[in-house]
Amino acid sequence: MIHKTWNDNQTLKEITCVNTDAEKFTVTECLTVGKTYQVKNETEEFYFVIDDTGKMGGFYKNYFEE
């Protein structure tokens, strides 16, 4: 049940959104190009950040740069 405490987790690093050009998914309502987000968890292909809706979301790494 780690997902229940992700908002309170320590920030691992900060990343900046560089694009919202998604092929399958709509991310323009959740991410803003140029905005910096705090990474709360990370896997091989996803960053888990608190997005513009105020909720935790998992996004492909190709939307961000460190």
N, C-alpha and C positions, 0 to 999 in steps of 0.2 A: 504494500500500500504506500509505496514511496511517493506516488503522485499526489498524495494528500498533504505532503510537507514541502513540495518543490518550491512554492512561493517563499517559504521561510529559509530555504537553503542558502548557504554562502555562495556568493557570486564567484564563478570560476574565472571568468574574463569578460571583457567587453568587446563587442563586435559591431560593425557598421553595416547597415543594409545598403547594397550597391545596385540591386535591381529587383523588380517584382514581375519579371517576364516568365510566368509559369505556363507550361503547356497544358496541364490537366486541371490545375487547381486555381482557385481565386485567392490570391494573397494580397491584392491591392487594398483591401479593407482592413487587413491585419498588420501590414508592414508599411513603413514609410521610407522611401529612398533617402539616404543621408542621415537617418536617425540612428543613434547608438542604442544597442540593447544589451542587457546583462544576461550572460549565459548561466543558467542554473543547472543544466545537465547536458551531456554531450555523448553521442554515439559515433560510429564510423561515418554515417551519412547524414545525421541530423544534429541541429542545435535546438535545445529547448529553452525558449525565452518567454518572458512576459510580453505579449504583443500589445498592439494599440487598443485592443478591446479590454485589456486588464487581466486577461486569462493566460494561462500557460499554454504555449503552442509549440509543436515540433515542426521545424522547417528544414528543408534541404540546405546543406552548407553552401551551395552555389549562389544563394541569395545574399551572402555576407562576405566580408573580408575582415581579417583581424587587424 
